[in-house]
Amino acid sequence: MDCTADLWVQLPAQGDGEFIALKIMAREVYGCLEQNMCPDEATQKAMTLFDDSVDVGIIVLTKNGFASNARNGMAWSHLKEIN
């Protein structure tokens, strides 16, 4: 996947809002994307911002890709194609 110049981004975050706000998760992920990190790598890095006990998840949708990551039972789904 080409990750360059892919700055049309949607970044919803879910989970414990206080922790997400303190870490400014979406801003951190957007910064990773600005540095040409692929969405999968950016979501993996986002998870490292939080202690393992924090319920958190993120979905990254760009014009060229999609990625999501979650922990501790946060619901998420990955649909690739609708027939």
N, C-alpha and C positions, 0 to 999 in steps of 0.2 A: 504494500500500500504506500502510495506517495503521500507523505504528511506535510510537505512544504506548502506554504501559502494557503493553509486550510483553516482560516480563522472565522468562518461562519460557524458558530458553536452554540449549542444548547447544553446547559449544565445543571440539571436538577439534582439536588442532594436530598437524602432522606435519612431519618434517624433522630438521634438526640440533638435537637436544635442548638442547645447551649454549646455543646462541644464543636458542632459544625461552625457556628459563628466565631468561636474563639480561634479556631484554626484557619478560618477564611478559606475553606476547602475549594470552592469553585474558583476563586482567584488563583490559588496555587495551581490547580489543574490547567486553567487558561494560560498561565505563565509557562507551563511545560509545553503546551501546544504551540505557543509563540516561539519556543526554542526548537520547533520541529520534532518534538517527541510525539510518537504515535499515540492515539487514544488509549489503546490497551496498556501501554507503558505508563501513561499519565494516571489512569485509574489505579494501577498497582502502586504507584508512588503515593497517591492520595491516601491509600489505606495505611501507609506507614506513618502518617501524621497523627494517628490515634492509637491509644492504648488498646490492646486486644480485647478488653472488656467493653469497649464502647460500641453500641449498635449504630452502624453507619453504612450508607450505600451511596453510590454515585452512578449516574448515567451520563455518558458523553455522546452527543450526536453532532457530527460535523458534516459538511457537504460531501466528504469523501469516505467517511467511516463512522463506526458505532462501537462503543465499548461500555461495559458496565462492570461494577464490582460491588460486593456487599459482604457483610460478615454478621455473625451472631444471629442468623435467622431472618435477616432483612429480606423481604420478598423482592424478587426481580425476575425478569424473563428476557429472553433473547430470541426474537423472531427474525429469521433471515429473509424469508420470502413467503408471500401469500400466493397460493395457486388458485 
